[in-house]
Amino acid sequence: MAVSFCGKRLLLTRTNLFANPRRHGYIVLVPEIGEDLPEKNPLSSATGLPEFNNVTIEKCVGAIGQQAIAAEKSVRAIEERLEQAAAGTGPPVTDVIKDIILPLEATGAPLETTWGIAKTLYLGNSSRMPTKSYLTIHERARGARRAKFNSVPIYRTLKGALAAGRTKPDGELGGEERRLLQKYVLEAKLSGIEVDGSSKLELNEILERLAQERSRFAGKRDVAVKKYQQVIEDPALMKEFPPNLLQSLATDPSQAMKGPWRITLQPAVAERFLEYCGDRTHRWNLWQADTRKCSIHTDKSLENSSHLESIRALRKRQAKLLGYESYVHMSMETKMAGSVEAVRNALGELHRYAKPAADGELSTLERFAGEQGFRGPLDIYDVPYWKRRHLATVHQFDQEALKDYFPLPRVLAGLFQLAEQLFGVRIVERVGVDVWHEDVRFYDVLEAGPNAPADPIGGFYTDFYSREDEKLAVADNAGWMVGIGSRSAAAPGARPLAALICNFPAPLYGKPSLLTLDDVQTLFNRFGKALQHLLTVCRYSDVAGLSNVEWDAVEVSGHVLTHLLHDAGTIRAISAHYTNEDPLPEPCVEAIQRRRTHLAGYRLCRELYLANLDLQLHLTSDYWLDVMRKLYPHYHPFPLDRKDAHPCSLVAIASGDWGAAYYGHLWSRLIAADVYSAFAEAKEPAARQEVGRRFRDTFLALGGGCHPGEVFRRFRGRDPSPTALLQTLGIYKPQTVGGGGSAAAHPKAAGKEEQQQQQ
């Protein structure tokens, strides 16, 4: 499913809610559905848009049930035809696209549409689509979708066509068709279709046990997070907290300035507390509770150490049964990087520059803290607080004050204008559309230009405002891009459809919704992913838009838009004081740009640590504690606390879907920075527009129908380099190697050195 999110720990993950556990799958909108349904789509109007006003749980459950049966019947019918053809009792299959792929799309697409409608309601108005009801729909849809990837006759036929390089006797296999067949074959392989006999039974048992262990790990972590509570009654301890944060923490929101305030281990709460709490003892108490949760040092009934070790062992055995050296090597099948060595090289090159930069940044921060009266060396739990103070004092960055210059209507208008200038599209609001809440808006996406066609090429809903009783409470105002419809060869007239759902503050007392810079980044990021979904030119839904894009490249388009946000011209275009339209002062523009490079080496080191920890946990059989102790000093200047057990609560790696893939977040940023560097190099408006059109014709258009490595080469004319990310973060300093060559010219050597150091 085409759902994007931000934040580190969310209920919504690719496994438990939104997607096939191994690959991205996205929602498809087609007019035809299974023969069992009396209507073309019981949840959509004649315009092809969902009738959200009339959508009910009962209609969604009924539709998904019938559509799932139709999709499964289609798989069985194709299997029977293939078996008859193999036995010589039926006509041969001469065109795998026409005889296999298109029938699967025609029956599978309506199911994906209903799934997407239900998901949009779940995220946008959970009172109309509660969790339990959504999970019923989710599990039925996911089970039906797996059928086409678990069919032995379909697998063998498509594998043969792929090997022959033909979809039919007189037709060569095109690039998009090749990617489509590769997806089917790889999905089937990773599901264990080539494993048989006792090994098959063992694999099924492993997958069942793995699901149980992952569920227990996540469940204990959730209990541990909810169990910890600290009530603060002294207003002096909360004096630096901004009013909106005080209100969210207050036990009585009407007494936000008086308190008391409840502090928990919810990630958003813990991170903000460390950032604003001026009392070091309270910071230490929260930090040690956070890093020790789910370990033997706290409640032993909630320890996750044993579950973590079981998950690692089961994943290792799963990979072996599927024919891979390790779980990491298996993971590389679905990644742009393609190999463990490539990942090591990139991470090693980034670390070469990040570590010395981090050391210098922390020395500067410690001097600043000393000048402000702090005594003693900084520790890891001090950094968030003094980082904020340093950024505000030295660089004049005040996120709360900046909000007055980022009213949502102004930001949205500037974002749409940027899309028109760079990507050649117009975005126009359409009224009179069925929506799930009065705050929801719908926009058509049209081609720009004097001779552009009048018909939309896609459309998207926006639901931006937080609603406590209707939307999920998640960290960091997380936002989602939900794909509701996609291009499909089974329905040539179908237009891509999406929804952008966020948790921004609602307008109040005539004041518009005022966004923090983090909110603005969320909006730009999600809009970038929506553009990739809406502007795809792929013909088949299984590879259109973000579907089938390798995991470590799926975030690239969102990050590129975030980079464009930090251009001075963009900042000025999307900002103005909400009361009088005064422009954002130039020092504030500079402060926003400096924020991105502030402590960039330190932050990068922490990301590199998590990426390497994840890889090592899935490459070796060493006890997790030993792996952590060996890696930690290479990336942190602070000593490791002897009771620190943070791997026991790393949900994304252990029980989520980022096991052996966590590096993908950094990889996407690396690729996006290199893509953005082409925009930065284009100084004139015409040159910048040419880069924008090239970006649309590659990253936004080709989607999963072309390998992201090839997409990048078509855009940039070369392979990607880590240098652009380092330059964007302001930590790239050319180094000499041996006789004076640049270290950046020797990424493989850097990677091997890093690997030897870690092993």
Secondary structure, DSSP 8 states (H G I E B T S, - for coil): --B---SSS-S--IIIIIS-SSS-------S---TT-SSS-TTB-TTSSB-GGG--HHHHHHHHHHHHHHHHHHHHHHHHHHHHHHHTSS-----HIIIIIHHHHHHHHHHHHHHHHHHHHHHH-TTTS-HHHHHHHHHHHHHHHHGGGS-HHHHHHHHHHHHHTEEETTEE--HHHHHHHHHHHHHHHHTTTT--HHHHHHHHHHHHHHHHHHHHHHHHHHHHHHH-EEEE--GGGGTTS-HHHHHHHBSSGGGTTT--EEEE--HHHHHHHHHH---HHHHHHHHHHHHHTTSTTS-GGG--HHHHHHHHHHHHHHHHHTT-SSHHHHHGGGSSS-SHHHHHHHHHHHHHHHHHHHHHHHHHHHHHHHHTT--S---TTTHHHHHHHHHHHHS---HHHHGGG-BHHHHHHHHHHHHHHHH-EEEEEE-S---SSTT-EEEEEEE-STT--SS-SEEEEEEEE--TTTS---GGG--EEEEEE---TT-TT---EEEEEEEE---BTTB--B--HHHHHHHHHHHHHHHHHHS---SSGGGSTTTT--GGGTTHHHHHHHHHHTSHHHHHHT---TTT-----HHHHHHHHHHHHTTHHHHHHHHHHHHHHHHHHHH--S-HHHHHHHHHHHH-SS---TT--GGGG-HHHHTSS-TTTTHHHHHHHHHHHHHHHHHHH--SHHHHHHHHHHHIIIIIHHGGGS-HHHHHHHHHSS---THHHHHHTT-----EETTTEEGGG-HHHHHHHHHHHH-
